[in-house]
Each structure stands twice: as C-alpha cells, then as structure tokens.
C-alpha cells in the first residue's frame, strides 16, 4: 500500500542503508520526538528491508504492551498482509515463526533461541537499553548474536541519552555508535506536526531537602514521603483546576505525573473531591481497569488521569491539553518523555488540531523540572558525576550582603539562616519557558516593582519585575552603564514619562521611580528566549495610577509565604516562631533605622530603601568564592544572556 511519508520521515527511513554501507558493523540510532511518527518509520523500514532482501527476519523489541500493539498495527496499516506476529505475554500472544516479530523484551529475553536466526533487531524507546550486559537487553542481544554474529541493530528514541546521565552513543559500554538522523521538537512544532507547549509558573512548591539520589535520580521512597503531603497536594490540585478553568483557554484532558503509587491515589482523590472524574494508573493497576480508563480518557469521558511511572512512554492520547508534573526528576530523559505526552496534535497537523479544539498544551511544573533541565528543546544533558550548576551565592535577608551559598551564618551581621525553607521559598514564581522560543504574547501586569541588582564583577543595574497573575517577568535597565546600554535606558526612561534627563545613578533611579513620576505598565509583551522570557514590548498607563484589578492579585509578603510553607509541611510551631521573629523585626524597624553596611552610612542606606519599590542596597563581598574584577562586563557580554544570573550584565 503506498504510504505518504513526511519529508523528515523519508530521510529517517533512508538513513540506515547509507550508514550501514559505510559501517556494516555499526549500531545506529534515529532520534524522533514523541508524536513524530516513529511507528510509521519502523513499519516502513520493515516493509522496505524485506522488499530488498526477501529472506530477512526481523524483531522489533520494546518494553510496554501498548507500544508493541501500536507498532504492530501501524505495520498492518502500511502493509496489510505483512508476515508479522506478536510475542508478548501481556497481549496473550507468543508467536515465534513469523518473518517479523513485534515483542516485549520482558517476554523474549529468556527465549531468544526460539526465534532462530534474526538479521535485524529494531529497538523502540532505545534510551531504556541499559549498558549492563547482564540486563534483559544485554542477554537477548548476546543470545541472538550467538546464532547470527552479523545481526544488525537499529535503535529509535525521542531522548538519545540514558535515564540517569550521558548520551547513548558515549562511553565504552555504549550499545549505539552514532546518531544517523535527528529532528527536534522545535522543528516539528514549526512545521506544524506537533502541538506547541506553554508553561505557567506555579505557587505550590515541594521541599526536597533530605531526599537522596540513587541511579541518577531521586530515591522513590524518600521522594514520595517528601512530596505526598495533604496540604501540598490540596494546594497543587487547586492550582491545576484554576488553570484548567481559565476563561482564556479552558483545558479538558489533564495528565498528572505523581511521585509514587500512594501519591497518585491521593492526588486522584483530591481531584475527585472537587467534582472532576479522575482515575489513578500505576504498576499494580488491573489490566482491564487500565485499558478501560485509558480508552475513556482518550475519548474524553474521564477528565484526568494520575499515574506513577507508567504513562511516561508509549502513551498516546492526543486530547491531552494539560500536563501537571508533581514528580521531580533529575533524569533528563524522563522529563522530556513526560512533557512529550502533550505534544501530539488532534489530527494530522496543528491546523486540524485547532479545528478539533487543541491549539497547545499547558505544562504546570510543580516539580521544578523545567528549571532543573531547561526548555524541552534545549535540555542540558549532564555528564556522569557532574553537578547541576546552581549559583553558589545567596543574599542575607538582614544586611543584604551577597555571601557564599553554603554558609549557615552571615559573616557581616551574624544572621542565622533557616535551613528548611529559606532556600526554596519565593514570594512569587519566576516564569520558565517550556520551549526555548515562542511567539510574542501580551500579558496583563498587576504590579511593577524596581530592585537594585548587583552582580559579581559587574556594573550594578535596576531589575524591573512585573507581576502577572502568579508569574513574575523581569527586565533590566542600566543607568550606570556606558554605550548602548545607557542609550537603551534613556530611551526606556523617556518612553515611561521620565523626560529627557534620565538619572545617572541607581539610587536616583529608584528614588524617582518611588515618587510615581513614571507611567505605570498595564501590559507587557513577552517571548521565550532560551531558558527565560524576555520583555519586548509594553503598554503604558497614567503615571503612578493602578486600576482596582491590579490590587486584587497582590501576593502575600515573602515572610508570610515562608510561614505558610512551614504550615504546609506540617510545622505549625515553626510557622508561629517565624511570624513572631518577623513581628519583632518590624517593631524595631519602624524608625527606618536600617542596619549599617560596609561602606554605606546609615543615612544613605535609609535613603536608598523605599518600601514597595527598592530593597536596601545589596553589598557585594569580593572575598572568596569570587575574584571580582574591576571591569565593565557590559562591553563583553551585551547581547548574550547570562543564565546564571538571568541578565546580560
């Protein structure tokens, strides 16, 4: 039967023959994102290979029954009378004499000799092949090559890196030698074959302090114990429902990734408590229930599915338009696989998908995975033994000195840091894009705030934060810089009603901003750029005038957020103690007597501090761990985003 392959699918099908002509002993890898049609490529390779070599015998191996059945049915759709069969105990079929066998590795690895001589082994979801020869794939391949030492191996995957770390083609124990064809999620979205992803910052956070690692990821038991807390679950589910019921873009099919079986059941119960249909799927779910619930979810009869480590690969539900990640992971592959469940279009392309009611998929990342791994089209694949690269600095909340992140006590003022929450709690959530690029989008601004920003070794600047609902977007203006950065600031200042005499210092800028001389920002246009959003346009209102709507979404103070997080994590005594400390500090600060800082007089510090607009000047410690240089960083970094500090200066 003639098959109309997309251009990239045709190239993927042709790539193995060109590769094996040069490297007949090599094991190549094809990388196609989830939803890109791997089953179609596998089926076409099977048909064409046997068309060229009629005596060829092939096995297509994978790890879940849904993929075995999906790939088998795709081949029959291309080639209705294909000499193919299935070997999978979960599908109650064990056929060994067909020319093409679609099977689960769990069922086949002990009985390799039953299949006889195999010429080509195709492996779907190849990232799940461990390097250990004693594992199932290792034993199966060794047994097949005992019969036919010249057997060819071809892998297909959406994530060409191991579940823990490192590329599949790297290392002495790597099964695969080369990636012979690859196309990215971004390219398929631009071509209209995949559905765009959008991400929103969430207020609910997980406290992962004390959760250990094993095999390149968090320990499952400890992770579930840290995450599965009723107040946190309740808060997260409320956010999911709030986003799903947005008038701007309501969501109808929710897929929720959880940190364990009990967690999946508890999240399911909380969703049900709010009146929505929801089922939980995990490794112990009865096969009949699992098949029925998945079928009903795909048909739109069930609103939500929660799951624990079972719907990350091989799950095809194009209706899914909301993904909620309540499962933190340090595995880049697992992160990409989870997000990939939402990229399928409801139809042959995005145009048909929009007509069917799905124009994009919303990703709610309660687990911090986007921030941990980066946008899904620009993920960071860490080498074994490499750290996450987090910035080694923090700011003292008392004297606002910048100090080494590992210190328990501030060397300037003696402030003792709270170990449980200070590290992880923020008053508002920074927006992290799920894709590295996106179309510009206007968002409403509820509040605009100015802060001084000091960067090690660089000229200070002013950080402008726009609160848009629960999300904060940032831009930087540079009154003390030279050259183009200064020109850009003067233009920004004039456009905002500040006139032609733009200030030349940070303090003057903050002072004038506090006097309401600038026009308020009512909307900003944002666009994803790498690991962050950039502000590329603004709609301005009257100077210093906010609408009543702007006050509705004003967030609690940072101190109150910290106290609430204590309560969410079952520590009411700590919350009460923290609130008492805050009240005591505020009582002694009513005379505006700010702590003195090195090199800054008490009067200057008080003058620089403006409640609601600018926090006290942060003092930079130039001792270890930095060797701060006296130079204009702008000259070498303008136009290049420094993602360690979120700004180009």
C-alpha positions as CSV (number, residue, x, y, z in Angstrom):
1,X,0.0,0.0,0.0
2,X,1.5,3.4,-1.0
3,X,2.4,5.5,2.0
4,X,2.8,9.2,2.0
5,X,5.7,9.9,4.4
6,X,6.6,13.3,5.6
7,X,9.9,14.6,4.4
8,X,11.7,14.0,7.6
9,X,10.2,10.5,7.9
10,X,11.5,9.7,4.5
11,X,15.0,10.9,5.4
12,X,14.9,8.8,8.6
13,X,13.9,5.7,6.7
14,X,16.8,6.1,4.2
15,X,19.5,6.9,6.8
16,X,20.2,3.3,8.0
17,X,21.1,2.0,4.5
18,X,23.5,4.8,3.9
19,X,25.1,4.3,7.3
20,X,25.5,0.5,7.0
21,X,27.0,0.9,3.5
22,X,29.9,2.6,5.2
23,X,29.8,1.0,8.7
24,X,28.4,-2.5,8.3
25,X,29.2,-3.4,11.9
26,X,27.8,-0.2,13.4
27,X,24.7,0.2,15.6
28,X,22.9,3.4,14.5
29,X,20.3,5.5,16.3
30,X,17.4,7.5,14.9
31,X,16.0,10.3,17.1
32,X,12.4,11.4,16.5
33,X,10.4,13.3,19.1
34,X,7.3,11.9,20.7
35,X,4.4,12.3,18.3
36,X,6.8,12.5,15.3
37,X,5.7,9.1,13.9
38,X,8.3,6.5,15.0
39,X,5.7,3.7,14.4
40,X,5.3,4.8,10.8
41,X,9.1,4.9,10.3
42,X,9.5,1.4,11.9
43,X,6.8,0.0,9.7
44,X,8.3,1.5,6.5
45,X,11.8,0.2,7.4
46,X,10.4,-3.3,7.9
47,X,8.5,-3.3,4.6
48,X,11.3,-1.9,2.5
49,X,14.0,-4.0,4.1
50,X,12.1,-7.2,3.3
51,X,11.4,-5.8,-0.2
52,X,15.1,-5.6,-0.9
53,X,16.1,-8.8,1.0
54,X,13.0,-11.1,0.9
55,X,14.6,-13.7,3.3
56,X,15.3,-11.1,6.0
57,X,14.0,-11.9,9.5
58,X,13.4,-9.1,12.0
59,X,12.4,-8.4,15.6
60,X,11.0,-5.1,16.8
61,X,11.6,-5.0,20.6
62,X,10.2,-2.6,23.2
63,X,9.2,-2.6,26.8
64,X,5.4,-1.9,27.1
65,X,2.5,-3.7,25.6
66,X,0.9,-0.5,24.2
67,X,4.0,0.1,22.1
68,X,4.1,-3.5,20.9
69,X,0.5,-3.3,19.8
70,X,0.8,0.2,18.3
71,X,3.8,-0.6,16.2
72,X,2.3,-3.9,15.0
73,X,-1.0,-2.2,14.0
74,X,1.0,0.6,12.2
75,X,2.8,-2.0,10.1
76,X,-0.5,-3.7,9.2
77,X,-1.9,-0.3,8.2
78,X,1.0,0.2,5.8
79,X,1.3,-3.5,4.7
80,X,-2.0,-5.3,5.4
81,X,-0.6,-8.8,4.6
82,X,2.7,-8.4,6.3
83,X,4.3,-11.7,7.6
84,X,4.2,-10.4,11.1
85,X,3.3,-11.7,14.6
86,X,3.4,-10.7,18.2
87,X,5.4,-12.2,21.2
88,X,4.1,-10.6,24.4
89,X,2.7,-12.3,27.4
90,X,0.7,-9.2,28.3
91,X,-1.1,-9.4,25.0
92,X,-1.6,-13.2,25.4
93,X,0.3,-13.9,22.1
94,X,3.5,-15.9,21.8
95,X,4.3,-16.3,18.1
96,X,7.9,-17.2,17.1
97,X,7.8,-18.3,13.5
98,X,6.9,-15.1,11.7
99,X,9.3,-13.2,9.5
100,X,8.7,-10.0,11.5
101,X,8.1,-10.3,15.3
102,X,6.8,-7.4,17.5
103,X,7.6,-8.3,21.1
104,X,8.1,-7.1,24.6
105,X,11.7,-7.6,25.9
106,X,10.4,-8.9,29.2
107,X,8.8,-11.9,27.4
108,X,11.5,-12.5,24.8
109,X,14.9,-12.2,26.6
110,X,14.8,-15.7,28.1
111,X,13.7,-17.5,24.9
112,X,15.9,-15.9,22.2
113,X,16.8,-19.4,20.7
114,X,13.1,-19.9,19.8
115,X,13.3,-17.2,17.2
116,X,16.2,-18.7,15.3
117,X,18.3,-16.6,13.0
118,X,17.5,-12.9,13.2
119,X,19.0,-10.5,10.7
120,X,17.8,-7.1,12.1
121,X,16.9,-6.1,15.6
122,X,14.9,-2.9,15.9
123,X,14.7,-1.4,19.4
124,X,12.0,1.2,20.1
125,X,12.5,3.5,23.1
126,X,16.2,2.8,22.9
127,X,17.0,5.0,25.8
128,X,15.7,2.2,28.1
129,X,18.5,-0.1,27.0
130,X,21.0,-0.3,29.9
131,X,24.7,-0.8,29.3
132,X,24.8,-3.8,31.6
133,X,25.2,-7.0,29.6
134,X,23.5,-8.9,32.4
135,X,20.3,-7.0,31.9
136,X,17.4,-8.2,29.7
137,X,18.5,-6.5,26.5
138,X,22.1,-7.5,27.1
139,X,21.2,-11.2,27.4
140,X,18.8,-11.1,24.5
141,X,21.3,-9.4,22.1
142,X,24.1,-11.8,23.2
143,X,21.9,-14.8,22.6
144,X,20.7,-13.6,19.2
145,X,24.3,-12.8,18.1
146,X,25.4,-16.3,19.2
147,X,23.1,-17.5,16.4
148,X,23.9,-14.7,13.9
149,X,27.1,-12.7,14.7
150,X,26.3,-10.3,11.8
151,X,22.9,-9.2,13.1
152,X,22.2,-5.5,12.6
153,X,20.8,-3.4,15.4
154,X,18.9,-0.1,14.9
155,X,17.5,2.0,17.7
156,X,14.8,4.6,17.7
157,X,14.1,7.1,20.6
158,X,12.9,10.6,21.4
159,X,15.6,11.0,24.0
160,X,19.1,9.9,23.0
161,X,20.5,9.9,26.5
162,X,20.4,7.5,29.4
163,X,17.8,7.8,32.1
164,X,20.5,8.8,34.6
165,X,23.0,10.8,32.5
166,X,25.1,10.8,29.4
167,X,24.4,10.3,25.7
168,X,23.5,6.8,24.4
169,X,26.5,6.9,22.0
170,X,29.1,7.8,24.6
171,X,31.1,5.6,26.9
172,X,33.0,2.4,26.4
173,X,29.9,0.3,27.2
174,X,27.6,2.2,24.7
175,X,25.5,-0.1,22.6
176,X,24.9,2.5,19.9
177,X,27.7,4.1,17.9
178,X,26.2,7.1,16.0
179,X,23.0,9.2,15.6
180,X,22.3,8.9,11.9
181,X,19.2,11.1,11.8
182,X,17.6,13.6,14.3
183,X,14.9,16.2,14.2
184,X,14.0,18.4,17.2
185,X,10.7,19.1,18.9
186,X,11.0,22.7,17.9
187,X,11.4,21.9,14.2
188,X,8.3,19.7,14.2
189,X,6.3,22.4,16.0
190,X,7.5,24.9,13.4
191,X,6.5,22.5,10.7
192,X,3.0,22.2,12.2
193,X,3.3,18.5,13.0
194,X,3.5,18.8,16.8
195,X,1.4,20.9,19.2
196,X,3.1,23.9,20.9
197,X,3.7,23.7,24.6
198,X,3.2,26.6,27.0
199,X,4.2,26.8,30.6
200,X,3.0,28.8,33.6
201,X,4.7,29.3,36.9
202,X,3.1,27.7,40.0
203,X,2.8,28.9,43.5
204,X,3.0,25.5,45.1
205,X,6.5,24.2,45.8
206,X,8.0,20.9,47.1
207,X,10.5,20.8,49.9
208,X,13.0,18.1,48.7
209,X,15.5,18.7,51.5
210,X,17.0,15.4,52.6
211,X,15.8,13.4,49.6
212,X,18.7,11.2,48.5
213,X,19.7,10.1,45.0
214,X,20.2,6.7,43.5
215,X,20.9,5.6,39.9
216,X,20.9,9.2,38.7
217,X,17.5,10.2,40.1
218,X,15.7,10.9,43.4
219,X,15.1,7.8,45.6
220,X,11.5,6.9,45.0
221,X,10.5,6.2,48.6
222,X,12.1,9.3,50.1
223,X,10.7,11.4,47.2
224,X,7.1,10.3,47.8
225,X,7.5,10.9,51.5
226,X,8.7,14.5,50.9
227,X,6.0,15.3,48.2
228,X,2.9,13.3,49.4
229,X,1.6,15.7,52.0
230,X,-2.1,16.6,52.0
231,X,-1.9,20.4,52.3
232,X,0.6,20.5,49.4
233,X,-1.5,18.1,47.3
234,X,-4.6,20.2,48.0
235,X,-2.8,23.4,47.0
236,X,-1.4,21.9,43.8
237,X,-4.8,20.4,42.7
238,X,-6.5,23.8,43.3
239,X,-3.9,25.4,41.0
240,X,-4.4,22.8,38.3
241,X,-8.2,23.3,38.5
242,X,-7.8,27.1,38.4
243,X,-5.6,27.0,35.3
244,X,-7.9,24.3,33.7
245,X,-10.9,26.6,34.1
246,X,-9.3,29.7,32.8
247,X,-11.7,31.7,30.6
248,X,-8.8,32.4,28.3
249,X,-8.1,28.8,27.4
250,X,-10.0,26.1,29.3
251,X,-8.4,22.6,29.5
252,X,-10.4,19.4,29.2
253,X,-7.9,16.5,29.4
254,X,-5.4,16.5,32.3
255,X,-2.5,14.1,32.7
256,X,-0.8,14.3,36.1
257,X,2.6,12.7,36.9
258,X,3.0,11.8,40.5
259,X,5.9,10.7,42.7
260,X,4.6,7.3,43.8
261,X,1.6,5.0,44.0
262,X,0.2,6.5,47.2
263,X,0.8,10.0,45.9
264,X,-1.1,9.2,42.7
265,X,-4.1,7.8,44.7
266,X,-4.1,10.9,46.9
267,X,-4.0,13.3,44.0
268,X,-6.8,11.3,42.3
269,X,-9.0,11.6,45.5
270,X,-8.3,15.4,45.7
271,X,-9.3,15.9,42.1
272,X,-12.5,13.9,42.6
273,X,-13.3,15.9,45.8
274,X,-13.6,19.0,43.5
275,X,-16.1,17.2,41.3
276,X,-14.0,16.0,38.4
277,X,-13.7,12.5,37.1
278,X,-10.3,11.1,37.7
279,X,-8.6,7.6,37.8
280,X,-5.1,6.6,39.0
281,X,-2.9,4.2,37.0
282,X,0.2,2.5,38.4
283,X,2.2,-0.7,38.1
284,X,-0.3,-2.7,40.1
285,X,-3.4,-1.5,38.3
286,X,-5.6,-4.3,36.9
287,X,-5.0,-4.7,33.2
288,X,-8.8,-4.5,32.5
289,X,-9.2,-1.3,34.5
290,X,-6.1,0.2,33.0
291,X,-7.2,-0.4,29.4
292,X,-10.7,0.8,30.1
293,X,-9.6,4.0,31.9
294,X,-7.1,4.9,29.2
295,X,-9.7,4.3,26.5
296,X,-12.2,6.5,28.3
297,X,-9.6,9.2,28.9
298,X,-8.7,9.3,25.2
299,X,-12.4,9.6,24.3
300,X,-12.9,12.5,26.8
301,X,-15.1,10.5,29.2
302,X,-12.6,10.9,32.0
303,X,-11.2,14.4,32.7
304,X,-8.0,13.5,34.5
305,X,-5.5,10.6,34.9
306,X,-2.9,10.5,37.6
307,X,-0.1,8.0,37.3
308,X,3.0,6.8,38.9
309,X,5.9,5.9,36.5
310,X,3.7,4.1,33.9
311,X,2.5,6.7,31.3
312,X,5.8,8.3,30.5
313,X,6.5,6.3,27.3
314,X,4.2,4.6,24.9
315,X,1.2,6.5,25.9
316,X,-0.6,8.2,23.0
317,X,-3.5,10.5,24.0
318,X,-3.8,13.4,21.6
319,X,-6.6,15.1,23.5
320,X,-4.2,15.8,26.4
321,X,-4.0,19.6,26.8
322,X,-2.8,20.0,30.3
323,X,0.2,18.3,31.9
324,X,0.9,18.7,35.6
325,X,4.3,17.5,36.8
326,X,4.2,16.6,40.5
327,X,7.1,14.2,40.0
328,X,10.5,15.9,40.5
329,X,13.2,14.1,38.5
330,X,16.9,14.6,37.8
331,X,16.6,12.4,34.7
332,X,16.6,14.5,31.6
333,X,15.1,11.6,29.6
334,X,12.2,11.1,32.0
335,X,11.5,14.9,31.9
336,X,11.4,15.0,28.1
337,X,9.3,11.8,27.9
338,X,6.7,13.3,30.4
339,X,6.4,16.6,28.5
340,X,6.2,14.7,25.2
341,X,2.8,13.3,26.2
342,X,1.3,16.6,25.4
343,X,2.8,17.4,22.0
344,X,0.5,15.3,19.8
345,X,-1.9,17.1,17.6
346,X,-5.6,16.2,17.4
347,X,-5.4,15.5,13.7
348,X,-2.7,15.2,11.1
349,X,-1.3,18.7,11.8
350,X,-1.8,21.7,14.0
351,X,-4.4,23.3,11.7
352,X,-6.6,20.3,12.0
353,X,-5.8,20.1,15.8
354,X,-7.0,23.7,16.3
355,X,-10.3,22.9,14.5
356,X,-10.7,19.9,16.8
357,X,-10.2,22.1,19.9
358,X,-6.5,21.8,20.8
359,X,-4.1,24.6,19.9
360,X,-1.5,23.9,22.5
361,X,-0.7,22.0,25.7
362,X,-0.3,23.7,29.1
363,X,2.6,22.4,31.3
364,X,2.3,23.1,35.0
365,X,5.7,22.3,36.6
366,X,5.2,22.0,40.3
367,X,8.3,19.8,40.5
368,X,10.9,22.3,39.2
369,X,11.8,20.1,36.2
370,X,11.9,22.8,33.6
371,X,14.2,24.9,35.7
372,X,16.3,21.8,36.5
373,X,16.7,20.6,32.9
374,X,16.0,23.7,30.7
375,X,13.4,24.2,27.9
376,X,12.4,20.8,26.4
377,X,14.0,21.7,23.1
378,X,17.3,22.8,24.7
379,X,17.7,20.4,27.6
380,X,21.0,20.1,29.5
381,X,22.4,16.6,29.5
382,X,24.7,16.3,32.4
383,X,27.7,14.1,32.3
384,X,28.0,11.4,35.0
385,X,29.3,12.9,38.2
386,X,28.6,16.5,37.1
387,X,26.5,18.8,39.3
388,X,23.5,20.9,38.4
389,X,25.5,24.1,38.2
390,X,23.5,26.2,40.6
391,X,24.8,29.6,41.5
392,X,26.9,29.4,44.7
393,X,25.6,32.7,46.2
394,X,22.8,33.9,48.4
395,X,21.6,37.2,49.9
396,X,21.4,37.8,53.6
397,X,17.8,38.9,54.5
398,X,19.1,41.1,57.3
399,X,22.0,43.1,55.9
400,X,21.6,42.1,52.2
401,X,25.2,41.1,51.7
402,X,25.9,38.6,49.0
403,X,27.7,35.7,50.5
404,X,28.7,32.1,49.7
405,X,25.6,29.9,49.5
406,X,27.0,27.2,51.8
407,X,27.3,29.5,54.8
408,X,24.9,28.9,57.7
409,X,25.6,32.3,59.3
410,X,26.2,35.7,57.6
411,X,29.8,36.9,58.3
412,X,28.7,40.6,58.1
413,X,25.8,40.7,60.6
414,X,25.6,37.2,62.2
415,X,22.2,36.3,60.8
416,X,21.5,32.5,61.1
417,X,19.8,31.1,58.1
418,X,16.7,28.9,58.3
419,X,17.7,25.6,56.7
420,X,14.2,24.2,56.0
421,X,12.6,26.9,53.8
422,X,14.7,29.9,53.1
423,X,16.4,28.2,50.2
424,X,13.3,27.1,48.4
425,X,10.6,29.7,49.1
426,X,10.0,32.8,46.9
427,X,7.3,35.4,47.3
428,X,6.4,34.9,43.6
429,X,7.3,32.4,41.0
430,X,9.6,33.2,38.1
431,X,8.3,32.1,34.7
432,X,10.4,29.4,33.0
433,X,9.5,28.7,29.3
434,X,8.9,25.1,28.4
435,X,10.2,25.9,24.8
436,X,13.3,28.0,24.2
437,X,11.5,30.1,21.7
438,X,7.9,31.2,21.3
439,X,5.6,33.7,19.6
440,X,5.2,37.1,21.4
441,X,2.3,37.2,23.8
442,X,0.7,40.1,25.7
443,X,0.1,39.6,29.4
444,X,-1.6,41.8,31.9
445,X,0.5,43.4,34.6
446,X,-0.8,43.5,38.2
447,X,2.2,45.2,39.8
448,X,5.5,46.7,38.8
449,X,8.5,46.8,41.3
450,X,12.0,48.1,41.0
451,X,15.1,46.5,42.7
452,X,18.7,47.2,42.7
453,X,20.7,44.4,41.2
454,X,24.4,43.8,42.0
455,X,26.3,41.2,40.0
456,X,29.8,39.9,41.0
457,X,32.4,41.8,39.0
458,X,30.0,43.9,37.0
459,X,28.3,47.2,37.0
460,X,25.0,47.3,39.0
461,X,21.7,47.7,37.3
462,X,18.0,48.1,38.1
463,X,15.8,45.0,37.9
464,X,12.2,45.7,36.9
465,X,9.8,43.0,38.0
466,X,6.3,42.7,36.5
467,X,3.8,40.6,38.5
468,X,1.4,39.0,36.0
469,X,-1.1,36.9,38.0
470,X,1.1,34.3,39.8
471,X,4.0,34.9,37.5
472,X,6.9,37.3,37.6
473,X,8.6,38.6,34.4
474,X,11.8,40.6,34.6
475,X,13.8,43.1,32.6
476,X,16.9,45.2,33.4
477,X,17.6,48.9,32.9
478,X,21.1,50.3,33.2
479,X,21.5,53.9,34.3
480,X,25.2,53.5,35.4
481,X,26.4,51.6,32.2
482,X,28.0,53.2,29.2
483,X,27.4,52.9,25.5
484,X,24.4,51.2,24.1
485,X,23.1,50.1,27.4
486,X,22.9,53.7,28.6
487,X,21.2,54.8,25.4
488,X,18.7,52.0,25.8
489,X,18.0,53.1,29.4
490,X,17.5,56.7,28.3
491,X,15.0,55.6,25.7
492,X,13.2,53.4,28.3
493,X,13.0,56.3,30.7
494,X,11.7,58.8,28.2
495,X,9.0,56.4,26.9
496,X,7.8,55.9,30.5
497,X,7.3,59.7,31.0
498,X,10.5,60.4,32.9
499,X,11.7,63.1,30.5
500,X,15.0,63.8,28.8
501,X,17.0,64.0,32.0
502,X,17.4,60.3,32.8
503,X,19.2,59.7,36.1
504,X,22.8,58.6,36.2
505,X,22.8,56.5,39.4
506,X,20.9,53.5,40.7
507,X,19.8,55.4,43.8
508,X,18.4,58.4,41.8
509,X,16.5,56.0,39.5
510,X,14.9,54.2,42.5
511,X,14.1,57.5,44.2
512,X,12.4,59.0,41.1
513,X,10.6,55.7,40.5
514,X,9.3,55.8,44.0
515,X,7.9,59.3,43.5
516,X,5.5,57.9,40.9
517,X,7.0,60.1,38.1
518,X,6.9,57.1,35.7
519,X,3.9,55.9,33.8
520,X,2.6,52.5,35.0
521,X,2.8,49.4,32.9
522,X,-0.6,47.8,32.1
523,X,0.6,45.0,29.8
524,X,3.9,43.6,28.6
525,X,4.7,41.6,25.5
526,X,6.9,38.5,26.4
527,X,8.7,36.0,24.2
528,X,10.7,32.9,25.2
529,X,14.4,33.2,24.6
530,X,16.4,30.3,25.8
531,X,15.8,29.4,29.4
532,X,13.9,32.7,30.2
533,X,11.3,35.0,28.9
534,X,12.3,38.5,27.6
535,X,10.1,41.6,27.7
536,X,9.9,43.0,24.2
537,X,7.0,45.4,24.4
538,X,4.9,47.4,26.9
539,X,1.6,49.2,27.1
540,X,1.7,52.1,29.4
541,X,-1.0,53.9,31.5
542,X,-1.0,57.1,33.6
543,X,1.9,57.9,36.0
544,X,1.5,56.1,39.3
545,X,-2.1,55.0,38.7
546,X,-3.2,51.4,39.1
547,X,-6.7,50.0,38.5
548,X,-8.6,48.3,41.2
549,X,-8.0,45.0,39.3
550,X,-4.3,45.5,39.9
551,X,-4.7,45.2,43.6
552,X,-6.7,42.0,43.6
553,X,-3.8,39.7,42.8
554,X,-1.2,41.3,45.1
555,X,0.6,38.4,46.7
556,X,1.3,38.0,50.5
557,X,4.6,39.2,51.8
558,X,7.6,37.0,51.4
559,X,7.6,36.4,55.2
560,X,4.0,35.2,55.1
561,X,4.9,32.8,52.2
562,X,7.7,31.4,54.3
563,X,5.4,30.9,57.3
564,X,2.7,29.3,55.2
565,X,5.2,26.9,53.7
566,X,6.1,25.8,57.3
567,X,2.4,25.1,57.8
568,X,2.1,23.2,54.5
569,X,4.9,20.9,55.5
570,X,3.4,20.1,58.9
571,X,5.4,22.5,61.1
572,X,2.9,24.9,62.7
573,X,5.2,25.6,65.7
574,X,8.0,26.7,63.3
575,X,5.4,29.0,61.5
576,X,4.4,30.6,64.7
577,X,8.0,31.1,65.8
578,X,8.9,32.6,62.4
579,X,5.9,35.0,62.5
580,X,7.0,36.1,65.9
581,X,10.5,36.9,64.7
582,X,9.2,38.9,61.8
583,X,6.9,40.9,64.0
584,X,9.8,41.6,66.4
585,X,12.0,42.8,63.5
586,X,9.2,45.0,62.1
587,X,8.6,46.6,65.6
588,X,12.2,47.7,65.8
589,X,12.4,48.9,62.2
590,X,9.5,51.4,62.4
591,X,12.0,54.3,62.9
592,X,13.5,53.4,59.5
593,X,16.8,52.7,61.2
594,X,18.4,50.2,58.8
595,X,21.5,48.2,59.8
596,X,24.7,49.8,58.7
597,X,26.6,48.2,55.9
598,X,30.3,48.2,55.0
599,X,31.0,51.4,53.1
600,X,27.5,52.7,53.4
601,X,26.3,55.2,56.1
602,X,23.0,54.5,58.0
603,X,21.5,57.7,56.4
604,X,22.5,56.6,52.9
605,X,21.1,53.2,53.5
606,X,17.8,54.5,54.8
607,X,17.5,57.0,51.9
608,X,18.1,54.2,49.3
609,X,15.4,52.0,50.8
610,X,11.9,52.7,49.5
611,X,9.1,50.4,50.7
612,X,7.3,48.8,47.8
613,X,9.9,49.8,45.3
614,X,13.5,49.2,46.2
615,X,15.1,47.0,48.7
616,X,18.3,48.1,50.5
617,X,21.5,48.3,48.5
618,X,23.0,44.8,48.4
619,X,26.6,44.8,49.4
620,X,28.9,42.5,47.4
621,X,31.5,40.5,49.2
622,X,34.5,40.4,46.9
623,X,36.3,37.8,49.0
624,X,36.2,34.0,48.3
625,X,34.5,32.4,46.5
626,X,34.9,35.2,43.9
627,X,37.8,37.0,42.5
628,X,35.8,40.1,41.3
629,X,37.4,42.1,38.6
630,X,37.2,45.8,38.2
631,X,35.9,45.9,34.6
632,X,32.8,46.8,32.6
633,X,31.2,43.4,32.0
634,X,28.8,45.1,29.5
635,X,31.5,45.5,26.9
636,X,32.0,41.7,26.6
637,X,28.5,40.4,27.3
638,X,26.0,42.7,25.7
639,X,23.6,40.7,23.6
640,X,24.4,37.4,25.3
641,X,22.2,36.1,28.1
642,X,24.0,35.1,31.2
643,X,21.5,32.5,32.5
644,X,23.4,32.1,35.8
645,X,22.2,35.5,36.8
646,X,19.2,35.9,34.5
647,X,20.5,39.1,32.9
648,X,23.1,40.1,30.2
649,X,25.0,42.4,32.5
